[in-house]
Amino acid sequence: MVQYSTKEKIYETLTELQKRGDPCPVWELMNPVYGELCRSLGTDAAIGVYLLFSGQQLSFPCSFYKTDYIRECVLREFDGNNLRQLSKKYNRSEKTIRRFLQEGRAAKPK
């Protein structure tokens, strides 16, 4: 298995492979994970992920935003009747929204 250390070396190898006359798109030459990144985000992004994380196992959280940020938004936007709407908007269960509200009430100074 060949391990690359720089973006230039990877591009050099990709160029060599393409010069061999293979008409397939560049992402079809890559491992499927990197190929999908290349197809979706571009060659530079796929190479960047490879250089940063190759050999590691990654998992991505379902939520894009931090929980503290979502909690602040819920506390700011809650009007007493929009629990279900906030639940859908922030992709959290109604139980979680209620918990955010309870934590917000408990944190307020009396």
RONU-862335 format. One record per atom (N, C-alpha, C, O): x, y, z; residue in one letter; residue number from 1; atom name. Coordinates in steps of 0.2 Angstrom, whole numbers, padded with zeros to 4 digits. Example, Ala and Ser with C-alpha at 12.3 -4.5 7.8 and 13.67 -1.06 7.14 Angstrom:
2
east:0066; north:-0028; up:0039; type:A; seq:1; atom:N $
east:0062; north:-0022; up:0039; type:A; seq:1; atom:CA $
east:0066; north:-0016; up:0039; type:A; seq:1; atom:C $
east:0071; north:-0017; up:0042; type:A; seq:1; atom:O $
east:0064; north:-0011; up:0035; type:S; seq:2; atom:N $
east:0068; north:-0005; up:0036; type:S; seq:2; atom:CA $
east:0064; north:0000; up:0039; type:S; seq:2; atom:C $
east:0067; north:0006; up:0040; type:S; seq:2; atom:O $
END
This chain:
110
east:0004; north:-0006; up:0000; type:M; seq:1; atom:N $
east:0000; north:0000; up:0000; type:M; seq:1; atom:CA $
east:0004; north:0006; up:0000; type:M; seq:1; atom:C $
east:0009; north:0007; up:0004; type:M; seq:1; atom:O $
east:0003; north:0011; up:-0004; type:V; seq:2; atom:N $
east:0007; north:0017; up:-0005; type:V; seq:2; atom:CA $
east:0004; north:0022; up:0000; type:V; seq:2; atom:C $
east:-0002; north:0024; up:-0001; type:V; seq:2; atom:O $
east:0008; north:0025; up:0004; type:Q; seq:3; atom:N $
east:0006; north:0031; up:0008; type:Q; seq:3; atom:CA $
east:0009; north:0037; up:0006; type:Q; seq:3; atom:C $
east:0015; north:0038; up:0005; type:Q; seq:3; atom:O $
east:0005; north:0042; up:0005; type:Y; seq:4; atom:N $
east:0007; north:0049; up:0002; type:Y; seq:4; atom:CA $
east:0007; north:0054; up:0008; type:Y; seq:4; atom:C $
east:0003; north:0054; up:0012; type:Y; seq:4; atom:O $
east:0012; north:0058; up:0007; type:S; seq:5; atom:N $
east:0013; north:0063; up:0012; type:S; seq:5; atom:CA $
east:0011; north:0070; up:0010; type:S; seq:5; atom:C $
east:0011; north:0075; up:0014; type:S; seq:5; atom:O $
east:0011; north:0071; up:0004; type:T; seq:6; atom:N $
east:0009; north:0078; up:0001; type:T; seq:6; atom:CA $
east:0004; north:0078; up:-0004; type:T; seq:6; atom:C $
east:0003; north:0073; up:-0008; type:T; seq:6; atom:O $
east:0001; north:0084; up:-0005; type:K; seq:7; atom:N $
east:-0004; north:0085; up:-0010; type:K; seq:7; atom:CA $
east:-0001; north:0084; up:-0017; type:K; seq:7; atom:C $
east:-0004; north:0081; up:-0021; type:K; seq:7; atom:O $
east:0005; north:0087; up:-0018; type:E; seq:8; atom:N $
east:0008; north:0087; up:-0024; type:E; seq:8; atom:CA $
east:0010; north:0080; up:-0026; type:E; seq:8; atom:C $
east:0009; north:0078; up:-0032; type:E; seq:8; atom:O $
east:0012; north:0075; up:-0022; type:K; seq:9; atom:N $
east:0013; north:0068; up:-0024; type:K; seq:9; atom:CA $
east:0007; north:0065; up:-0026; type:K; seq:9; atom:C $
east:0007; north:0061; up:-0030; type:K; seq:9; atom:O $
east:0001; north:0066; up:-0022; type:I; seq:10; atom:N $
east:-0005; north:0063; up:-0024; type:I; seq:10; atom:CA $
east:-0007; north:0065; up:-0031; type:I; seq:10; atom:C $
east:-0009; north:0061; up:-0035; type:I; seq:10; atom:O $
east:-0007; north:0072; up:-0032; type:Y; seq:11; atom:N $
east:-0008; north:0074; up:-0039; type:Y; seq:11; atom:CA $
east:-0004; north:0072; up:-0044; type:Y; seq:11; atom:C $
east:-0006; north:0070; up:-0050; type:Y; seq:11; atom:O $
east:0002; north:0071; up:-0043; type:E; seq:12; atom:N $
east:0007; north:0068; up:-0048; type:E; seq:12; atom:CA $
east:0005; north:0061; up:-0049; type:E; seq:12; atom:C $
east:0005; north:0059; up:-0055; type:E; seq:12; atom:O $
east:0003; north:0057; up:-0044; type:T; seq:13; atom:N $
east:0001; north:0050; up:-0046; type:T; seq:13; atom:CA $
east:-0005; north:0050; up:-0050; type:T; seq:13; atom:C $
east:-0006; north:0046; up:-0054; type:T; seq:13; atom:O $
east:-0010; north:0054; up:-0048; type:L; seq:14; atom:N $
east:-0017; north:0054; up:-0051; type:L; seq:14; atom:CA $
east:-0015; north:0056; up:-0059; type:L; seq:14; atom:C $
east:-0019; north:0053; up:-0063; type:L; seq:14; atom:O $
east:-0011; north:0061; up:-0060; type:T; seq:15; atom:N $
east:-0009; north:0063; up:-0067; type:T; seq:15; atom:CA $
east:-0006; north:0057; up:-0071; type:T; seq:15; atom:C $
east:-0008; north:0056; up:-0076; type:T; seq:15; atom:O $
east:-0002; north:0053; up:-0068; type:E; seq:16; atom:N $
east:0001; north:0048; up:-0071; type:E; seq:16; atom:CA $
east:-0004; north:0042; up:-0073; type:E; seq:16; atom:C $
east:-0004; north:0040; up:-0078; type:E; seq:16; atom:O $
east:-0008; north:0041; up:-0068; type:L; seq:17; atom:N $
east:-0014; north:0036; up:-0069; type:L; seq:17; atom:CA $
east:-0018; north:0038; up:-0075; type:L; seq:17; atom:C $
east:-0020; north:0034; up:-0079; type:L; seq:17; atom:O $
east:-0020; north:0045; up:-0075; type:Q; seq:18; atom:N $
east:-0024; north:0047; up:-0081; type:Q; seq:18; atom:CA $
east:-0021; north:0047; up:-0087; type:Q; seq:18; atom:C $
east:-0024; north:0046; up:-0092; type:Q; seq:18; atom:O $
east:-0014; north:0048; up:-0087; type:K; seq:19; atom:N $
east:-0010; north:0048; up:-0094; type:K; seq:19; atom:CA $
east:-0010; north:0041; up:-0097; type:K; seq:19; atom:C $
east:-0008; north:0040; up:-0103; type:K; seq:19; atom:O $
east:-0011; north:0036; up:-0093; type:R; seq:20; atom:N $
east:-0011; north:0029; up:-0095; type:R; seq:20; atom:CA $
east:-0017; north:0028; up:-0100; type:R; seq:20; atom:C $
east:-0017; north:0022; up:-0103; type:R; seq:20; atom:O $
east:-0021; north:0033; up:-0101; type:G; seq:21; atom:N $
east:-0027; north:0032; up:-0105; type:G; seq:21; atom:CA $
east:-0033; north:0029; up:-0102; type:G; seq:21; atom:C $
east:-0038; north:0028; up:-0106; type:G; seq:21; atom:O $
east:-0033; north:0029; up:-0096; type:D; seq:22; atom:N $
east:-0040; north:0027; up:-0093; type:D; seq:22; atom:CA $
east:-0045; north:0032; up:-0093; type:D; seq:22; atom:C $
east:-0043; north:0038; up:-0090; type:D; seq:22; atom:O $
east:-0050; north:0032; up:-0097; type:P; seq:23; atom:N $
east:-0055; north:0037; up:-0098; type:P; seq:23; atom:CA $
east:-0060; north:0038; up:-0092; type:P; seq:23; atom:C $
east:-0064; north:0043; up:-0092; type:P; seq:23; atom:O $
east:-0059; north:0034; up:-0087; type:C; seq:24; atom:N $
east:-0064; north:0035; up:-0081; type:C; seq:24; atom:CA $
east:-0062; north:0042; up:-0077; type:C; seq:24; atom:C $
east:-0057; north:0044; up:-0077; type:C; seq:24; atom:O $
east:-0067; north:0044; up:-0074; type:P; seq:25; atom:N $
east:-0066; north:0050; up:-0070; type:P; seq:25; atom:CA $
east:-0062; north:0049; up:-0064; type:P; seq:25; atom:C $
east:-0061; north:0043; up:-0062; type:P; seq:25; atom:O $
east:-0058; north:0054; up:-0062; type:V; seq:26; atom:N $
east:-0053; north:0053; up:-0057; type:V; seq:26; atom:CA $
east:-0055; north:0050; up:-0050; type:V; seq:26; atom:C $
east:-0052; north:0046; up:-0047; type:V; seq:26; atom:O $
east:-0062; north:0051; up:-0048; type:W; seq:27; atom:N $
east:-0064; north:0048; up:-0042; type:W; seq:27; atom:CA $
east:-0065; north:0040; up:-0043; type:W; seq:27; atom:C $
east:-0065; north:0037; up:-0038; type:W; seq:27; atom:O $
east:-0066; north:0038; up:-0049; type:E; seq:28; atom:N $
east:-0066; north:0031; up:-0049; type:E; seq:28; atom:CA $
east:-0059; north:0027; up:-0048; type:E; seq:28; atom:C $
east:-0059; north:0021; up:-0048; type:E; seq:28; atom:O $
east:-0054; north:0031; up:-0048; type:L; seq:29; atom:N $
east:-0047; north:0028; up:-0047; type:L; seq:29; atom:CA $
east:-0046; north:0028; up:-0039; type:L; seq:29; atom:C $
east:-0041; north:0024; up:-0037; type:L; seq:29; atom:O $
east:-0050; north:0031; up:-0036; type:M; seq:30; atom:N $
east:-0049; north:0031; up:-0028; type:M; seq:30; atom:CA $
east:-0053; north:0026; up:-0024; type:M; seq:30; atom:C $
east:-0057; north:0023; up:-0027; type:M; seq:30; atom:O $
east:-0050; north:0025; up:-0018; type:N; seq:31; atom:N $
east:-0054; north:0021; up:-0014; type:N; seq:31; atom:CA $
east:-0061; north:0024; up:-0013; type:N; seq:31; atom:C $
east:-0062; north:0030; up:-0013; type:N; seq:31; atom:O $
east:-0066; north:0020; up:-0013; type:P; seq:32; atom:N $
east:-0073; north:0023; up:-0013; type:P; seq:32; atom:CA $
east:-0075; north:0028; up:-0008; type:P; seq:32; atom:C $
east:-0078; north:0033; up:-0010; type:P; seq:32; atom:O $
east:-0072; north:0028; up:-0002; type:V; seq:33; atom:N $
east:-0073; north:0034; up:0003; type:V; seq:33; atom:CA $
east:-0070; north:0040; up:0000; type:V; seq:33; atom:C $
east:-0074; north:0045; up:0000; type:V; seq:33; atom:O $
east:-0064; north:0040; up:-0002; type:Y; seq:34; atom:N $
east:-0061; north:0046; up:-0005; type:Y; seq:34; atom:CA $
east:-0064; north:0048; up:-0012; type:Y; seq:34; atom:C $
east:-0065; north:0054; up:-0013; type:Y; seq:34; atom:O $
east:-0066; north:0043; up:-0016; type:G; seq:35; atom:N $
east:-0070; north:0044; up:-0022; type:G; seq:35; atom:CA $
east:-0076; north:0048; up:-0021; type:G; seq:35; atom:C $
east:-0078; north:0053; up:-0025; type:G; seq:35; atom:O $
east:-0080; north:0046; up:-0016; type:E; seq:36; atom:N $
east:-0086; north:0050; up:-0014; type:E; seq:36; atom:CA $
east:-0085; north:0057; up:-0012; type:E; seq:36; atom:C $
east:-0088; north:0061; up:-0014; type:E; seq:36; atom:O $
east:-0080; north:0058; up:-0008; type:L; seq:37; atom:N $
east:-0078; north:0064; up:-0006; type:L; seq:37; atom:CA $
east:-0076; north:0069; up:-0012; type:L; seq:37; atom:C $
east:-0078; north:0074; up:-0012; type:L; seq:37; atom:O $
east:-0072; north:0066; up:-0016; type:C; seq:38; atom:N $
east:-0069; north:0069; up:-0022; type:C; seq:38; atom:CA $
east:-0075; north:0071; up:-0027; type:C; seq:38; atom:C $
east:-0076; north:0077; up:-0029; type:C; seq:38; atom:O $
east:-0080; north:0067; up:-0028; type:R; seq:39; atom:N $
east:-0086; north:0068; up:-0032; type:R; seq:39; atom:CA $
east:-0090; north:0073; up:-0029; type:R; seq:39; atom:C $
east:-0093; north:0077; up:-0033; type:R; seq:39; atom:O $
east:-0091; north:0073; up:-0022; type:S; seq:40; atom:N $
east:-0096; north:0077; up:-0019; type:S; seq:40; atom:CA $
east:-0093; north:0084; up:-0017; type:S; seq:40; atom:C $
east:-0096; north:0089; up:-0018; type:S; seq:40; atom:O $
east:-0086; north:0084; up:-0015; type:L; seq:41; atom:N $
east:-0083; north:0090; up:-0013; type:L; seq:41; atom:CA $
east:-0077; north:0093; up:-0017; type:L; seq:41; atom:C $
east:-0075; north:0098; up:-0016; type:L; seq:41; atom:O $
east:-0075; north:0089; up:-0021; type:G; seq:42; atom:N $
east:-0069; north:0091; up:-0025; type:G; seq:42; atom:CA $
east:-0063; north:0087; up:-0023; type:G; seq:42; atom:C $
east:-0062; north:0084; up:-0018; type:G; seq:42; atom:O $
east:-0058; north:0087; up:-0028; type:T; seq:43; atom:N $
east:-0052; north:0083; up:-0027; type:T; seq:43; atom:CA $
east:-0048; north:0086; up:-0021; type:T; seq:43; atom:C $
east:-0045; north:0082; up:-0017; type:T; seq:43; atom:O $
east:-0047; north:0092; up:-0021; type:D; seq:44; atom:N $
east:-0043; north:0095; up:-0015; type:D; seq:44; atom:CA $
east:-0046; north:0093; up:-0008; type:D; seq:44; atom:C $
east:-0042; north:0092; up:-0004; type:D; seq:44; atom:O $
east:-0053; north:0093; up:-0008; type:A; seq:45; atom:N $
east:-0056; north:0091; up:-0001; type:A; seq:45; atom:CA $
east:-0054; north:0084; up:0000; type:A; seq:45; atom:C $
east:-0053; north:0082; up:0006; type:A; seq:45; atom:O $
east:-0055; north:0080; up:-0005; type:A; seq:46; atom:N $
east:-0054; north:0073; up:-0004; type:A; seq:46; atom:CA $
east:-0046; north:0071; up:-0001; type:A; seq:46; atom:C $
east:-0045; north:0067; up:0003; type:A; seq:46; atom:O $
east:-0042; north:0075; up:-0005; type:I; seq:47; atom:N $
east:-0035; north:0074; up:-0003; type:I; seq:47; atom:CA $
east:-0034; north:0077; up:0004; type:I; seq:47; atom:C $
east:-0030; north:0074; up:0008; type:I; seq:47; atom:O $
east:-0037; north:0083; up:0006; type:G; seq:48; atom:N $
east:-0036; north:0085; up:0012; type:G; seq:48; atom:CA $
east:-0038; north:0081; up:0018; type:G; seq:48; atom:C $
east:-0035; north:0080; up:0023; type:G; seq:48; atom:O $
east:-0044; north:0078; up:0017; type:V; seq:49; atom:N $
east:-0046; north:0073; up:0022; type:V; seq:49; atom:CA $
east:-0042; north:0067; up:0022; type:V; seq:49; atom:C $
east:-0040; north:0064; up:0028; type:V; seq:49; atom:O $
east:-0039; north:0065; up:0016; type:Y; seq:50; atom:N $
east:-0034; north:0059; up:0016; type:Y; seq:50; atom:CA $
east:-0028; north:0061; up:0021; type:Y; seq:50; atom:C $
east:-0026; north:0057; up:0025; type:Y; seq:50; atom:O $
east:-0025; north:0067; up:0019; type:L; seq:51; atom:N $
east:-0019; north:0069; up:0023; type:L; seq:51; atom:CA $
east:-0020; north:0070; up:0030; type:L; seq:51; atom:C $
east:-0016; north:0068; up:0034; type:L; seq:51; atom:O $
east:-0026; north:0072; up:0032; type:L; seq:52; atom:N $
east:-0028; north:0073; up:0039; type:L; seq:52; atom:CA $
east:-0030; north:0067; up:0043; type:L; seq:52; atom:C $
east:-0028; north:0066; up:0049; type:L; seq:52; atom:O $
east:-0033; north:0063; up:0040; type:F; seq:53; atom:N $
east:-0037; north:0057; up:0044; type:F; seq:53; atom:CA $
east:-0035; north:0050; up:0041; type:F; seq:53; atom:C $
east:-0038; north:0045; up:0044; type:F; seq:53; atom:O $
east:-0031; north:0049; up:0036; type:S; seq:54; atom:N $
east:-0030; north:0042; up:0033; type:S; seq:54; atom:CA $
east:-0028; north:0038; up:0039; type:S; seq:54; atom:C $
east:-0024; north:0039; up:0043; type:S; seq:54; atom:O $
east:-0031; north:0032; up:0039; type:G; seq:55; atom:N $
east:-0029; north:0027; up:0044; type:G; seq:55; atom:CA $
east:-0033; north:0027; up:0050; type:G; seq:55; atom:C $
east:-0033; north:0023; up:0054; type:G; seq:55; atom:O $
east:-0037; north:0033; up:0051; type:Q; seq:56; atom:N $
east:-0041; north:0033; up:0057; type:Q; seq:56; atom:CA $
east:-0049; north:0032; up:0055; type:Q; seq:56; atom:C $
east:-0051; north:0032; up:0050; type:Q; seq:56; atom:O $
east:-0052; north:0030; up:0060; type:Q; seq:57; atom:N $
east:-0059; north:0029; up:0060; type:Q; seq:57; atom:CA $
east:-0063; north:0035; up:0062; type:Q; seq:57; atom:C $
east:-0062; north:0037; up:0068; type:Q; seq:57; atom:O $
east:-0067; north:0037; up:0058; type:L; seq:58; atom:N $
east:-0071; north:0043; up:0060; type:L; seq:58; atom:CA $
east:-0079; north:0042; up:0060; type:L; seq:58; atom:C $
east:-0081; north:0038; up:0057; type:L; seq:58; atom:O $
east:-0082; north:0045; up:0065; type:S; seq:59; atom:N $
east:-0089; north:0045; up:0065; type:S; seq:59; atom:CA $
east:-0091; north:0053; up:0066; type:S; seq:59; atom:C $
east:-0088; north:0056; up:0070; type:S; seq:59; atom:O $
east:-0096; north:0055; up:0063; type:F; seq:60; atom:N $
east:-0099; north:0061; up:0063; type:F; seq:60; atom:CA $
east:-0105; north:0062; up:0067; type:F; seq:60; atom:C $
east:-0110; north:0058; up:0066; type:F; seq:60; atom:O $
east:-0106; north:0067; up:0071; type:P; seq:61; atom:N $
east:-0112; north:0067; up:0075; type:P; seq:61; atom:CA $
east:-0118; north:0069; up:0070; type:P; seq:61; atom:C $
east:-0117; north:0072; up:0065; type:P; seq:61; atom:O $
east:-0124; north:0067; up:0072; type:C; seq:62; atom:N $
east:-0130; north:0069; up:0069; type:C; seq:62; atom:CA $
east:-0131; north:0076; up:0068; type:C; seq:62; atom:C $
east:-0134; north:0079; up:0064; type:C; seq:62; atom:O $
east:-0129; north:0079; up:0074; type:S; seq:63; atom:N $
east:-0131; north:0087; up:0074; type:S; seq:63; atom:CA $
east:-0125; north:0091; up:0072; type:S; seq:63; atom:C $
east:-0119; north:0089; up:0073; type:S; seq:63; atom:O $
east:-0126; north:0096; up:0068; type:F; seq:64; atom:N $
east:-0121; north:0100; up:0065; type:F; seq:64; atom:CA $
east:-0119; north:0105; up:0070; type:F; seq:64; atom:C $
east:-0113; north:0107; up:0070; type:F; seq:64; atom:O $
east:-0124; north:0107; up:0074; type:Y; seq:65; atom:N $
east:-0122; north:0113; up:0079; type:Y; seq:65; atom:CA $
east:-0121; north:0110; up:0086; type:Y; seq:65; atom:C $
east:-0124; north:0105; up:0088; type:Y; seq:65; atom:O $
east:-0118; north:0114; up:0090; type:K; seq:66; atom:N $
east:-0117; north:0112; up:0097; type:K; seq:66; atom:CA $
east:-0123; north:0112; up:0101; type:K; seq:66; atom:C $
east:-0128; north:0116; up:0099; type:K; seq:66; atom:O $
east:-0124; north:0107; up:0106; type:T; seq:67; atom:N $
east:-0130; north:0107; up:0110; type:T; seq:67; atom:CA $
east:-0131; north:0114; up:0113; type:T; seq:67; atom:C $
east:-0137; north:0116; up:0114; type:T; seq:67; atom:O $
east:-0126; north:0117; up:0116; type:D; seq:68; atom:N $
east:-0127; north:0123; up:0120; type:D; seq:68; atom:CA $
east:-0130; north:0129; up:0115; type:D; seq:68; atom:C $
east:-0134; north:0132; up:0117; type:D; seq:68; atom:O $
east:-0128; north:0129; up:0109; type:Y; seq:69; atom:N $
east:-0130; north:0134; up:0104; type:Y; seq:69; atom:CA $
east:-0138; north:0132; up:0103; type:Y; seq:69; atom:C $
east:-0142; north:0137; up:0103; type:Y; seq:69; atom:O $
east:-0140; north:0126; up:0102; type:I; seq:70; atom:N $
east:-0147; north:0124; up:0101; type:I; seq:70; atom:CA $
east:-0151; north:0126; up:0107; type:I; seq:70; atom:C $
east:-0156; north:0128; up:0106; type:I; seq:70; atom:O $
east:-0148; north:0124; up:0113; type:R; seq:71; atom:N $
east:-0152; north:0126; up:0119; type:R; seq:71; atom:CA $
east:-0153; north:0133; up:0120; type:R; seq:71; atom:C $
east:-0159; north:0136; up:0121; type:R; seq:71; atom:O $
east:-0148; north:0138; up:0118; type:E; seq:72; atom:N $
east:-0149; north:0145; up:0118; type:E; seq:72; atom:CA $
east:-0154; north:0147; up:0113; type:E; seq:72; atom:C $
east:-0159; north:0151; up:0115; type:E; seq:72; atom:O $
east:-0154; north:0144; up:0107; type:C; seq:73; atom:N $
east:-0160; north:0146; up:0102; type:C; seq:73; atom:CA $
east:-0166; north:0144; up:0105; type:C; seq:73; atom:C $
east:-0171; north:0148; up:0104; type:C; seq:73; atom:O $
east:-0167; north:0138; up:0108; type:V; seq:74; atom:N $
east:-0174; north:0136; up:0110; type:V; seq:74; atom:CA $
east:-0176; north:0140; up:0116; type:V; seq:74; atom:C $
east:-0182; north:0142; up:0116; type:V; seq:74; atom:O $
east:-0172; north:0142; up:0120; type:L; seq:75; atom:N $
east:-0174; north:0147; up:0126; type:L; seq:75; atom:CA $
east:-0176; north:0153; up:0123; type:L; seq:75; atom:C $
east:-0180; north:0157; up:0126; type:L; seq:75; atom:O $
east:-0172; north:0156; up:0118; type:R; seq:76; atom:N $
east:-0174; north:0162; up:0115; type:R; seq:76; atom:CA $
east:-0180; north:0162; up:0111; type:R; seq:76; atom:C $
east:-0184; north:0167; up:0111; type:R; seq:76; atom:O $
east:-0182; north:0157; up:0108; type:E; seq:77; atom:N $
east:-0187; north:0156; up:0103; type:E; seq:77; atom:CA $
east:-0194; north:0153; up:0106; type:E; seq:77; atom:C $
east:-0199; north:0154; up:0103; type:E; seq:77; atom:O $
east:-0193; north:0150; up:0112; type:F; seq:78; atom:N $
east:-0199; north:0147; up:0115; type:F; seq:78; atom:CA $
east:-0204; north:0153; up:0117; type:F; seq:78; atom:C $
east:-0203; north:0157; up:0120; type:F; seq:78; atom:O $
east:-0211; north:0152; up:0115; type:D; seq:79; atom:N $
east:-0216; north:0157; up:0116; type:D; seq:79; atom:CA $
east:-0221; north:0154; up:0120; type:D; seq:79; atom:C $
east:-0226; north:0157; up:0122; type:D; seq:79; atom:O $
east:-0220; north:0147; up:0123; type:G; seq:80; atom:N $
east:-0225; north:0144; up:0127; type:G; seq:80; atom:CA $
east:-0230; north:0139; up:0123; type:G; seq:80; atom:C $
east:-0233; north:0135; up:0126; type:G; seq:80; atom:O $
east:-0230; north:0140; up:0116; type:N; seq:81; atom:N $
east:-0235; north:0136; up:0112; type:N; seq:81; atom:CA $
east:-0231; north:0133; up:0106; type:N; seq:81; atom:C $
east:-0234; north:0130; up:0102; type:N; seq:81; atom:O $
east:-0225; north:0133; up:0106; type:N; seq:82; atom:N $
east:-0221; north:0131; up:0100; type:N; seq:82; atom:CA $
east:-0216; north:0125; up:0101; type:N; seq:82; atom:C $
east:-0211; north:0125; up:0098; type:N; seq:82; atom:O $
east:-0218; north:0121; up:0106; type:L; seq:83; atom:N $
east:-0213; north:0116; up:0108; type:L; seq:83; atom:CA $
east:-0212; north:0111; up:0102; type:L; seq:83; atom:C $
east:-0207; north:0109; up:0100; type:L; seq:83; atom:O $
east:-0218; north:0109; up:0098; type:R; seq:84; atom:N $
east:-0217; north:0104; up:0093; type:R; seq:84; atom:CA $
east:-0213; north:0108; up:0087; type:R; seq:84; atom:C $
east:-0209; north:0104; up:0084; type:R; seq:84; atom:O $
east:-0215; north:0114; up:0086; type:Q; seq:85; atom:N $
east:-0211; north:0117; up:0080; type:Q; seq:85; atom:CA $
east:-0204; north:0118; up:0081; type:Q; seq:85; atom:C $
east:-0199; north:0117; up:0077; type:Q; seq:85; atom:O $
east:-0202; north:0119; up:0088; type:L; seq:86; atom:N $
east:-0195; north:0120; up:0089; type:L; seq:86; atom:CA $
east:-0191; north:0113; up:0089; type:L; seq:86; atom:C $
east:-0186; north:0112; up:0087; type:L; seq:86; atom:O $
east:-0195; north:0108; up:0091; type:S; seq:87; atom:N $
east:-0193; north:0101; up:0090; type:S; seq:87; atom:CA $
east:-0191; north:0099; up:0083; type:S; seq:87; atom:C $
east:-0186; north:0096; up:0082; type:S; seq:87; atom:O $
east:-0196; north:0101; up:0078; type:K; seq:88; atom:N $
east:-0194; north:0099; up:0071; type:K; seq:88; atom:CA $
east:-0189; north:0104; up:0069; type:K; seq:88; atom:C $
east:-0185; north:0101; up:0065; type:K; seq:88; atom:O $
east:-0189; north:0110; up:0070; type:K; seq:89; atom:N $
east:-0184; north:0115; up:0068; type:K; seq:89; atom:CA $
east:-0177; north:0113; up:0069; type:K; seq:89; atom:C $
east:-0172; north:0113; up:0065; type:K; seq:89; atom:O $
east:-0176; north:0111; up:0076; type:Y; seq:90; atom:N $
east:-0169; north:0109; up:0078; type:Y; seq:90; atom:CA $
east:-0168; north:0101; up:0078; type:Y; seq:90; atom:C $
east:-0162; north:0099; up:0081; type:Y; seq:90; atom:O $
east:-0172; north:0098; up:0075; type:N; seq:91; atom:N $
east:-0171; north:0090; up:0075; type:N; seq:91; atom:CA $
east:-0170; north:0087; up:0081; type:N; seq:91; atom:C $
east:-0165; north:0083; up:0082; type:N; seq:91; atom:O $
east:-0173; north:0089; up:0086; type:R; seq:92; atom:N $
east:-0173; north:0086; up:0093; type:R; seq:92; atom:CA $
east:-0180; north:0084; up:0095; type:R; seq:92; atom:C $
east:-0185; north:0086; up:0093; type:R; seq:92; atom:O $
east:-0180; north:0079; up:0100; type:S; seq:93; atom:N $
east:-0186; north:0076; up:0102; type:S; seq:93; atom:CA $
east:-0189; north:0082; up:0107; type:S; seq:93; atom:C $
east:-0186; north:0086; up:0109; type:S; seq:93; atom:O $
east:-0196; north:0081; up:0107; type:E; seq:94; atom:N $
east:-0200; north:0086; up:0112; type:E; seq:94; atom:CA $
east:-0197; north:0085; up:0119; type:E; seq:94; atom:C $
east:-0197; north:0090; up:0123; type:E; seq:94; atom:O $
east:-0195; north:0079; up:0121; type:K; seq:95; atom:N $
east:-0193; north:0078; up:0128; type:K; seq:95; atom:CA $
east:-0186; north:0082; up:0129; type:K; seq:95; atom:C $
east:-0185; north:0085; up:0134; type:K; seq:95; atom:O $
east:-0182; north:0082; up:0124; type:T; seq:96; atom:N $
east:-0176; north:0086; up:0124; type:T; seq:96; atom:CA $
east:-0177; north:0093; up:0124; type:T; seq:96; atom:C $
east:-0174; north:0097; up:0128; type:T; seq:96; atom:O $
east:-0182; north:0096; up:0120; type:I; seq:97; atom:N $
east:-0184; north:0103; up:0121; type:I; seq:97; atom:CA $
east:-0186; north:0105; up:0128; type:I; seq:97; atom:C $
east:-0184; north:0110; up:0130; type:I; seq:97; atom:O $
east:-0190; north:0100; up:0130; type:R; seq:98; atom:N $
east:-0193; north:0102; up:0137; type:R; seq:98; atom:CA $
east:-0187; north:0102; up:0142; type:R; seq:98; atom:C $
east:-0187; north:0106; up:0147; type:R; seq:98; atom:O $
east:-0182; north:0097; up:0141; type:R; seq:99; atom:N $
east:-0176; north:0097; up:0146; type:R; seq:99; atom:CA $
east:-0173; north:0104; up:0145; type:R; seq:99; atom:C $
east:-0170; north:0107; up:0150; type:R; seq:99; atom:O $
east:-0172; north:0106; up:0139; type:F; seq:100; atom:N $
east:-0168; north:0113; up:0138; type:F; seq:100; atom:CA $
east:-0172; north:0118; up:0142; type:F; seq:100; atom:C $
east:-0169; north:0122; up:0145; type:F; seq:100; atom:O $
east:-0178; north:0118; up:0141; type:L; seq:101; atom:N $
east:-0182; north:0123; up:0144; type:L; seq:101; atom:CA $
east:-0182; north:0123; up:0152; type:L; seq:101; atom:C $
east:-0181; north:0128; up:0155; type:L; seq:101; atom:O $
east:-0182; north:0117; up:0155; type:Q; seq:102; atom:N $
east:-0181; north:0116; up:0162; type:Q; seq:102; atom:CA $
east:-0174; north:0118; up:0164; type:Q; seq:102; atom:C $
east:-0174; north:0122; up:0169; type:Q; seq:102; atom:O $
east:-0169; north:0116; up:0161; type:E; seq:103; atom:N $
east:-0162; north:0118; up:0162; type:E; seq:103; atom:CA $
east:-0162; north:0126; up:0162; type:E; seq:103; atom:C $
east:-0158; north:0129; up:0166; type:E; seq:103; atom:O $
east:-0165; north:0129; up:0157; type:G; seq:104; atom:N $
east:-0165; north:0136; up:0156; type:G; seq:104; atom:CA $
east:-0168; north:0140; up:0162; type:G; seq:104; atom:C $
east:-0166; north:0145; up:0165; type:G; seq:104; atom:O $
east:-0174; north:0137; up:0164; type:R; seq:105; atom:N $
east:-0177; north:0140; up:0170; type:R; seq:105; atom:CA $
east:-0173; north:0139; up:0177; type:R; seq:105; atom:C $
east:-0173; north:0144; up:0181; type:R; seq:105; atom:O $
east:-0170; north:0133; up:0177; type:A; seq:106; atom:N $
east:-0166; north:0132; up:0183; type:A; seq:106; atom:CA $
east:-0160; north:0137; up:0183; type:A; seq:106; atom:C $
east:-0157; north:0138; up:0189; type:A; seq:106; atom:O $
east:-0157; north:0138; up:0178; type:A; seq:107; atom:N $
east:-0151; north:0142; up:0177; type:A; seq:107; atom:CA $
east:-0152; north:0150; up:0179; type:A; seq:107; atom:C $
east:-0148; north:0154; up:0180; type:A; seq:107; atom:O $
east:-0159; north:0152; up:0178; type:K; seq:108; atom:N $
east:-0160; north:0159; up:0179; type:K; seq:108; atom:CA $
east:-0160; north:0161; up:0186; type:K; seq:108; atom:C $
east:-0163; north:0157; up:0190; type:K; seq:108; atom:O $
east:-0157; north:0166; up:0188; type:P; seq:109; atom:N $
east:-0156; north:0169; up:0195; type:P; seq:109; atom:CA $
east:-0163; north:0171; up:0197; type:P; seq:109; atom:C $
east:-0167; north:0174; up:0193; type:P; seq:109; atom:O $
east:-0165; north:0169; up:0203; type:K; seq:110; atom:N $
east:-0171; north:0171; up:0206; type:K; seq:110; atom:CA $
east:-0171; north:0178; up:0210; type:K; seq:110; atom:C $
east:-0176; north:0180; up:0212; type:K; seq:110; atom:O $
END
